[in-house]
Amino acid sequence: MIIKPNLQAVNPDQSDRVQIADPFDPANLRLDQRFTETVPVKKLLTTIPVRKPSKQIFFRVHHTPEYRDVFPIIDLKDDREEYIVVRPLVAELATEIVYKQLCLAMTRQGTLFFLPLRLPGPDGKDMEWWRSLREHADRAKTRWIRVVPNQDLGAYEAIEGAKDLSEPQWPEVGFWDLIKIAFKEFLITDINHPVVKRLRGLA
């Protein structure tokens, strides 16, 4: 006796391939609007530049005295790098050091940086470039400004932003913790530091 198989035509729409959920269904891809409410996000602060902002950048300076202090600095102008010198080495490196006040500042985009303000030297010598930037930094404690160098004037000029701009949102991090972040690779603690050797022609 020959058993004939019971063959049935299968509609392509009924195949297993079609029964599997579409992986590109918007419901599978679209982010739930509640996601950002349920997943905690914290931006890590790992880099803080030390610089004067470009003339196109509006910025503010932290208004409290606790977020500024004076430091002995070796300023490598060609490299645009600034190094803090620890106190025990200040006397030995006195001819290489300048004194700057470092002020915590922030751009309109929310980028933190330290604004270095050159102070008069031990001989009392001051320059209009230094003095004008210090003056504008005081102004930036209460309003958004950008500073523009004026070569004919020999000083910086300040341009104020609109009066209705929002206030900066400062991080809840102490000044000295911020200094550690900014200068973690820019601290001279030893007379054999590569920067010192370079200034002495030994490297």
C-alpha positions in Angstrom: 0.0 0.0 0.0 1.4 3.4 -0.9 0.8 6.2 1.5 0.6 9.5 -0.3 1.8 12.5 1.8 -0.8 15.1 2.6 0.7 18.0 0.8 -0.8 21.5 1.4 0.1 24.7 -0.3 1.5 27.2 2.2 0.6 30.9 1.9 3.8 32.9 2.1 2.0 35.3 4.5 1.6 32.4 6.9 5.3 31.4 7.0 7.4 31.6 10.2 9.5 34.3 8.6 6.5 36.7 8.5 5.2 35.7 11.9 8.4 37.1 13.6 8.0 40.6 14.8 9.4 43.3 12.5 12.7 44.3 14.2 12.4 47.7 12.5 8.9 48.3 14.1 9.1 51.9 15.5 7.8 50.5 18.8 11.1 48.5 19.0 13.4 51.3 18.2 11.9 54.5 19.6 13.3 55.6 23.0 10.8 55.8 25.7 10.4 59.5 26.7 10.6 58.4 30.3 14.1 56.9 29.8 16.0 60.1 30.7 13.9 60.4 33.8 14.7 56.9 35.1 18.4 56.6 34.1 20.7 58.8 36.2 23.2 60.7 34.1 26.2 62.5 35.6 28.7 64.5 33.5 32.2 63.7 34.6 34.6 66.7 35.0 38.0 65.5 33.9 39.6 68.5 32.1 39.6 72.2 32.8 41.7 74.3 30.4 43.6 77.4 31.6 43.3 80.1 29.0 42.1 83.5 27.9 38.9 82.9 25.8 38.9 83.9 22.1 37.4 87.2 21.2 34.2 85.5 20.0 33.5 83.8 23.3 31.2 85.2 25.9 32.1 84.2 29.5 31.4 84.8 33.1 33.7 84.7 36.2 32.6 83.1 39.5 31.5 85.9 41.7 32.8 84.5 45.1 36.3 85.1 46.3 36.7 81.4 47.2 36.9 80.6 43.5 40.1 82.6 42.8 43.6 82.6 44.2 47.1 83.7 43.3 49.8 81.3 42.2 53.4 81.2 41.1 53.3 80.3 37.4 55.8 79.3 34.7 54.2 80.4 31.5 55.4 78.5 28.3 54.0 81.0 25.8 55.1 79.0 22.7 53.4 75.9 24.0 50.4 77.8 25.5 51.0 75.9 28.7 51.0 77.2 32.3 52.6 75.3 35.2 52.1 75.9 38.9 55.3 75.9 40.9 55.2 74.5 44.5 56.3 76.9 47.2 59.6 75.2 48.1 60.9 75.8 44.6 59.7 79.4 44.2 62.9 81.1 45.4 65.1 78.9 43.2 63.0 79.5 40.1 62.2 83.1 40.8 63.6 84.4 37.5 61.2 82.1 35.6 58.1 82.7 37.6 55.3 85.2 37.1 52.3 85.6 39.5 48.8 85.1 38.2 45.4 85.0 39.8 43.4 82.0 38.5 39.7 82.7 38.4 37.1 80.1 37.7 35.1 81.0 34.6 32.5 79.6 32.3 31.5 80.1 28.6 27.9 80.4 27.4 28.2 76.7 26.3 28.8 75.7 29.9 32.6 74.9 29.5 34.6 75.6 32.6 38.0 77.1 32.4 40.5 79.0 34.6 41.1 82.6 33.5 44.7 83.6 34.3 45.1 87.2 35.2 48.7 88.5 35.3 49.6 90.6 38.3 52.2 93.3 38.6 55.7 92.0 39.2 57.8 92.3 42.4 59.1 95.6 40.9 55.5 96.9 40.7 55.6 96.9 36.9 52.2 96.6 35.3 50.9 96.7 31.8 47.7 98.0 30.3 47.0 94.6 28.8 47.2 93.0 32.2 45.3 95.7 34.0 42.4 95.9 31.4 41.9 92.1 31.5 41.7 92.2 35.4 39.2 95.0 35.1 37.0 93.1 32.6 37.2 89.9 34.8 35.7 91.9 37.6 32.9 93.0 35.2 32.3 89.4 34.2 31.3 88.5 37.8 27.9 90.0 37.1 27.4 90.0 33.4 28.3 88.1 30.2 31.2 89.6 28.3 33.7 88.9 25.6 37.1 90.5 25.5 38.7 91.8 22.3 42.3 92.9 22.0 42.8 96.4 20.6 46.3 96.8 19.3 46.0 100.6 18.8 44.7 101.0 22.4 47.3 98.5 23.8 44.6 96.9 25.9 41.6 94.7 25.9 38.1 96.0 25.3 34.9 94.4 26.6 31.7 93.8 24.8 28.7 93.0 26.9 26.1 90.4 26.0 22.3 90.9 26.2 21.0 91.6 29.6 18.4 88.8 29.7 21.0 86.0 29.3 20.6 83.2 31.8 22.9 82.8 34.8 25.7 80.3 34.6 25.2 77.0 36.4 28.3 76.5 38.5 29.3 73.0 39.5 29.2 72.0 43.2 32.9 71.3 43.3 35.4 73.0 45.5 38.0 75.4 44.1 41.0 73.2 45.1 39.4 70.1 43.6 39.0 72.0 40.3 42.7 73.2 40.5 43.7 69.5 40.9 41.8 68.7 37.7 43.2 71.6 35.7 46.9 71.1 36.8 47.1 67.4 37.3 49.7 67.3 34.5 51.0 70.9 35.0 52.5 71.0 38.5 56.2 71.4 39.1 57.2 69.7 42.3 60.8 68.8 41.5 63.8 70.8 40.2 64.4 68.0 37.8 61.0 68.5 36.1 61.3 68.4 32.3 60.1 72.1 32.1 62.8 73.2 34.5 65.5 71.2 32.5 64.2 72.8 29.3 64.5 76.3 30.7 68.0 75.5 31.8 69.1 74.1 28.5 69.4 70.6 29.9 66.7 69.0 27.7 
